[in-house]
Amino acid sequence: QVQLVESGGGLVQAGGSLRLSCATSGRTFSRAVMGWFRQAPGKEREFVAAISWINSTDYADSVKGRFTISRDNAKIMVYLQMNSLKPEDTAVYYCAADVHSAIGIIRAVRYAYDYWGQGTQVTVSS
């Protein structure tokens, strides 16, 4: 059974930091593009960041310079370091895997991702 399990969410004050983790199991994701998406109440799920198996990255404009995505292929883990958090970063954050990406091309759209975690809540207070 394929699983993506997020952890590390919580409540933090504006300006603070959190590190999200995504553990994978059930198949190998070593060649997958791994991404983070988020969904705030009443809004569509949106792309946050993604990383290919050759460590190329892409970020949403709203998080550039504040968030950093990384991966550990030996442990099949994906991380999202979030600094300088803002109240507008409040959302449920989802880990996702795109296992069909050609040569590791990053696609910043929901439909490209085949597997999803259950999400972890991030709340940033002002």
N, C-alpha and C positions, 0 to 999 in steps of 0.2 A: 504494500500500500504506500503510495507516494504521499509524503507529508512535508509541509513547510510550516515551521512553528516559530512565531515571533515572540520575542521577549524584550524587556527593557523599558517598556512604556511607563508612564506615571505622571504625577503632578509636579510641575516645576514653575518657578517664577520667571517672568520675562527677563531675558538676558542670561538665563541659565543654560545648562547643557544636559543632554541625555544621549545615551548610546543604545541604539536598537540592535538586536541580533536576530538572525534567522538561521535556524538549524534545519537541515534537509535530511530526508531519509527515503528509502524505498526505490531509488534509482540514482544513477550518477548524474550530477549536474555540472560536472567539471567543464563541459564545453557549452553550457547554457549561458545565455545572457540573464543575469539576475537583476531584478528591479525592485524598487520601492515605490508604492503608490500611497495616496492618502485620500480619505473621504471625510469631509466635515458634514455636520448635520444639515440636511437640506440641499447639499451640493453633490455634483457629480464626482466620481472617483477620478483623481488626477495624478498624472505622472510626477514623481519627485526626483528620482535618480536611477541610474542603471549602470552596470559594469559588465563588460564582456570577459571572456575567459583569457584574453590577452591584456586585461586590465585597462582597456579604453573605457572612458566614462562619459556620461552625459547627465546634465542637471537641468531641472526647471529653472527658469530665470529667477523665480521668487526665492530660491534657496542657494543660488550660486554664491560662493564665498563664505557660506555659513555651514553648509552640510557637506560631509565627505562620505562617499560610499567606498567600501573595500570588501575584499573577499579572501578567504583562506581555502584554497582548493584541496589542501591536504585534509582539512577537517570538514570540508563542504559547508562552510559557514559564510554568511554575508552580514555585513555590518553597516550601520548608518550612524555616523557621528554627527550630532546636531548641536551646534553652538549658537550663541546669540539668539535664543529662541524668542519668538514673538507670539502674542495671543492668537494671531491669525494662523499660526502653525498647529493650533489645536485641531485634532482629527484622529480618526482611527487609521493607523499605518499598516499597510499590507506588504508582505514580501511576495514576489512573484517570479516565475521562471519561464523564459522563452527558450524552448528546446529546439526550435526550428529555424533559428536565426542563421542566415547564410554567412559563413566566415565571421561570425561574431558581430554582425552589424546590429547596432542598438536601435530598437524601434520604441518610441516613447508613446505608445498607444495601448490601451487596455486589451484590444482584441489580439494583439501579438503574443500575449502571455498565456501559457497553457496550464500552469499550476499556480495555485494561490494558497496563502496561509489564511488563518482565521482573523488575523489582525490584532493589534495591540493599541490601547488608547493612550494618546499623548494629550495632556491638558496643560496649557501655558496660561498662568494667571497674570493679570496686569498689576 
